[in-house]
Structures are given as C-alpha cells and as structure tokens.
Amino acid sequence: MSEKQPSFKKKIKSQQELMVLRQSLISPVVFTNGCFDLIHIGHIRYLNEAKNLGSTLIVGLNSDKSVTKLKGSSRPLISHSHRAETLAALSCVDFITIFDEDTPYGLIKDLRPNILVKGGDWKIKDIVGSDLVLKSGGSVLSLPYVQGFSTTALIEKMRNTSL
C-alpha cells in the first residue's frame, strides 16, 4: 500500500519553484527565516504574527549543514526535511524553502519580499537582507520575543534535567 503524501507537504518548495510562483503570489509577501530546530510557543506566536502582516508567508529554513555551521556539531536535533514538514503543517505558513548558505541573503534578493521579519532579539540593522527590502520600498520588522522560549535554552534545560 502506497503512503499518500499529506497536502501540506506541497508547501515545501525549492528556491527555483518559489521564484516562478513569486509572480503570482498575493502581496504583501512576508519572509522570515531560521533554524526552527524545536518548534515551541515562541515560534508559533512569531509565525502567526508574521502571517498577519501580509497575504503570503514564506519561511526560509536553514539546512542541516547550515544549522551545524551556525549552532555547532550537536545541532540540528531534527533534520531539515522533518523541520520543513512540521512548519508546513502550520496554517500560518504558506511556503517553506530550505537553504544551504550561511544566510538567506541570496534567497531574499531573488524572492523580493515586501516585508522581512525576525524575532525581537534582532535589531533591524542586523537583519540579513534588510538593505534589499528597504531599498525596494518594503518594511523590515523585529517582532516581539517570547521570554523564556529559545531552542538553545530548551535544549539546555532538557540536558540538565534528570529523568
């Protein structure tokens, strides 16, 4: 018996597929990116708030290679294919694309989002691609951070908890 692919998996696109789709996406298009190694309430609130800013939310997801380079050899905990599928299951996320580079700069340049967002722990000037979005007349926002919820902190808490 063959396993039917869940419909939400259709949200996972290559960068090339998204570039073709970009012409037909309803604006404003919102873009964010991250590792999303363990999805938690901070991510859920952040992604829902990002979606509320526009019509289409695209998430650039760091590949396993990219996460390891950014976070160290013990990360990611979950493969990018599984992280992408988890994000795709969220109703607020319209599309996910996985990138290997250290930053999503090239992806942002190609996709030309109207709005670029990151979590509240980011300063606007430090958000990768902010120069591109602002230069094209778009907006760059740092959304509120949910205190006490970071993947790194949750991993540390789990490591320090005896079962």
C-alpha positions in Angstrom: 0.0 0.0 0.0 1.5 3.4 -1.0 1.5 6.2 1.5 -0.4 9.3 0.4 1.6 12.5 0.7 -0.1 15.0 3.1 -1.3 18.0 1.3 0.7 20.4 3.5 3.9 18.9 2.1 3.0 20.8 -1.1 4.1 23.9 0.7 7.7 22.8 0.6 9.3 24.3 -2.5 12.7 24.7 -4.0 14.1 28.2 -4.4 13.6 27.9 -8.1 9.9 26.9 -7.7 9.3 29.8 -5.4 10.9 32.2 -7.9 8.4 31.1 -10.5 5.5 31.3 -8.1 6.5 34.7 -6.8 5.0 36.5 -9.8 1.5 35.1 -8.8 1.7 35.5 -5.0 -0.7 37.9 -3.5 1.2 40.9 -1.9 2.3 41.8 0.6 4.7 38.8 0.7 6.3 38.3 4.2 9.6 36.5 4.6 11.3 35.2 7.6 14.0 32.6 8.2 15.5 30.5 10.9 16.6 27.0 12.1 13.3 26.1 13.8 15.0 23.1 15.4 12.4 22.5 18.1 9.1 24.3 17.4 7.9 26.0 20.6 5.3 28.6 21.5 7.7 31.4 20.7 7.9 30.2 17.2 4.1 29.7 16.9 3.3 33.2 18.1 6.0 34.7 16.0 5.0 32.9 12.8 1.3 33.8 13.3 2.2 37.4 13.9 4.3 37.4 10.7 1.5 36.0 8.7 -0.9 38.7 10.0 1.4 41.3 8.4 0.7 40.2 4.9 -1.0 37.8 2.5 1.7 35.2 2.0 4.3 34.0 4.5 7.4 32.3 3.2 9.8 30.7 5.6 13.5 30.2 4.7 14.7 27.2 6.6 18.4 26.6 7.4 19.5 23.3 6.0 21.2 20.8 8.4 24.6 21.8 7.1 23.8 25.5 7.7 22.4 24.8 11.2 25.5 22.9 12.2 27.7 25.7 11.0 25.7 28.3 13.0 24.9 26.3 16.1 27.7 23.7 16.4 28.1 20.0 15.8 25.3 18.9 18.2 22.7 20.6 16.1 20.3 20.3 14.4 18.4 17.8 16.6 15.8 17.3 13.8 16.6 17.0 10.1 15.6 19.8 7.8 13.1 17.6 5.9 11.3 16.9 9.2 11.6 20.6 10.3 10.2 21.7 7.0 7.3 19.3 7.2 6.5 20.5 10.8 6.4 24.1 9.6 4.3 23.2 6.6 1.7 21.7 8.9 1.1 25.2 10.4 -1.8 27.0 8.8 0.0 30.4 9.1 2.9 29.2 6.9 2.3 29.3 3.1 5.6 28.1 1.8 8.9 26.8 3.1 12.2 26.6 1.2 15.4 25.2 2.5 18.7 27.0 2.0 22.3 25.8 2.5 24.0 29.1 2.7 25.1 30.8 6.0 22.4 33.5 5.5 19.3 33.8 3.3 20.6 36.9 1.6 20.5 35.4 -1.9 17.1 34.0 -1.3 15.8 37.4 -0.2 17.4 39.0 -3.2 15.6 36.5 -5.5 12.2 36.4 -3.8 11.9 40.2 -3.2 9.5 40.1 -0.2 7.6 43.2 0.7 8.1 42.6 4.4 11.0 41.0 6.2 10.7 39.9 9.8 12.8 38.3 12.5 12.3 37.8 16.2 12.6 40.5 18.8 16.1 39.6 19.7 17.2 41.0 16.3 18.0 44.7 15.7 16.7 45.9 12.3 20.1 46.9 11.1 21.4 43.3 11.8 18.6 41.5 10.0 20.1 39.9 6.9 18.6 41.3 3.7 17.1 44.4 5.4 19.1 46.6 3.0 17.5 44.8 0.0 13.9 45.1 1.3 14.2 48.7 2.5 15.9 49.7 -0.8 12.9 48.3 -2.7 10.4 50.2 -0.5 9.5 47.3 1.8 9.4 47.0 5.5 11.7 45.3 8.0 10.3 44.4 11.4 11.6 42.8 14.6 8.6 41.1 16.2 8.2 40.7 19.9 10.3 38.0 21.6 8.5 35.5 23.9 10.6 35.5 27.0 11.8 32.1 28.3 11.4 30.3 24.9 14.5 29.7 22.9 15.5 26.4 21.3 19.0 26.7 22.8 17.6 27.3 26.3 15.1 24.4 25.9 17.9 22.0 24.9 20.0 23.1 27.8 17.0 22.6 30.2 16.5 19.1 28.8 20.2 18.2 29.1 20.2 19.3 32.7 17.0 17.5 33.7 17.5 14.0 35.1 14.8 11.6 34.1 
